[in-house]
Amino acid sequence: MRKILVIGPETWASEALEAIEGLHVEVLRAREEEEALPLVNSADIVVLDASSGGFSALDEIRARSPRSYVIAAPCNEGMDAIVSATKKGVFDCISKPSIEDLASSIREALQDLDLHSRLKSMERADYRANDIVGKSRAMEAVFRTIAIASESKVTILIQGESGTGKELIARAIHANGAGRDKPFVAINCSALVETLLESELFGHEKGAFTGALFKKEGKFEAASGGTVFLDEIGEMSQALQVKLLRVLQERSFERVGGSDTIKTDVRVIAATNRDLSELTSRGLFREDLYYRLKVITIEAPPLRERKEDIPLLVAHTLEKANRELKKDVRKVPESLLELMTEYPWPGNVRELENVITRGVLLARGDVLLDVRLDGRPAPQAEGAWRPARMSDIERAHIERTLLHERWNKSRAALLLGMTIPRLNRKIRKYSIANPGKEPV
């Protein structure tokens, strides 16, 4: 059963509790921040009173439970506060909440949670090297390196452009290694400010900094015996680079604000879309850490350098999109497949999946026709212009914006110039579905 934590005074919480009434969930209650923080880890959704400084608890909530869906209302602290909250990963920010708006937002969060759970259960067994789609020489080289790297716990650096599947390569290494039954813990080094990232990696002691009300276990403890995946390692500050270097050298660290030395036996896999060699030469990345990270280096090839894999990826993504969206689009015109094979794919596999998924969503039969490359429609197989209703155009525009923002509703709503509740109503009206994760 999902758990919803409601944080705020009784006068405010009454509407939130009424909105939850009738849902098959367990409700947790806290009247203030200090009372709420011990409960955050166990909550799937946090409904937060933002009317009088409620955003102050947001950093600690995200640090303690980054996967929790946070709904804040009412968001009346001004645009800057709302944008800041959105950047910190708030699921919904409701400016003038009604019981209907709160209930709608909570139902959306519950549906999103259920979708991610289903996708995880389907994909949990798929992170093996032979499940990464590709038969090109470039991908064969990746497969061979995965096989070699998984035999030991040496540090690995995965380099490649955005959208090339670096995390899936890391998961394949983990799933084929001796610690496959241990945790795989991923963290994006560019998503958190330095102080929060340090706490996320190494944990902190109670009172280590303002808002540190309780001791917190870091990723290097949580992944004991398994793998820590550090995405966007090139964005890590030099101060944290020093601490990470010590972990790699001595296999030990201290929590923020602590003095006890904690031993670690995790494998570290780092990934970046930046040229670490060039950053090192400019003094922006530590040379000693760079060489520590690249004991084994894997280059994730861009899609334009593995064009022979595109038909396989199209078939794989089409099958996945059909399964997830309950569609039956099976045919791809030869002219369209040729066009996709020659297209440079600046967004790599992630862009290809978005394009295919959009085409499946808009298909009215069993043929993939409505495909857009770089925002422009691909030539139709029939070679003729087709009229479209305004509702179809609006649906396609909202859908493409959501895909572009990887279904971050807060960012999509800002780009579309509408509130999140209105965006949610449009999504329901047009039956727009979240396609989930991308393949490699």
Secondary structure, DSSP 8 states (H G I E B T S, - for coil): -EEEEEES-HHHHHHHHHHHTTSSEEEEEESSHHHHHHHHTT-SEEEEE-SSSGGGGHHHHHHH-TTSEEEEE---S-HHHHHHHHHTT-SEE-SS--HHHHHHHHHHHHHHHHHHHHHHHHHGGG-SGGGS---SHHHHHHHHHHHHHTTS---EEEE--TTS-HHHHHHHHHHTSTTTTS-EEEEETTSS-HHHHHHHHH-B-TTSSTT--S-B--HHHHTTTSEEEEETGGGS-HHHHHHHHHHHHHSEE--BT----EE---EEEEEESS-HHHHHHTTSS-HHHHHHHTTEEEE---GGG-GGGHHHHHHHHHHHHHHHHT----B--HHHHHHHHHS--TTHHHHHHHHHHHHHHH-SSSB----EETTEE---TT-S-----HHHHHHHHHHHHHHHTTT-HHHHHHHHTS-HHHHHHHHHHHT---------
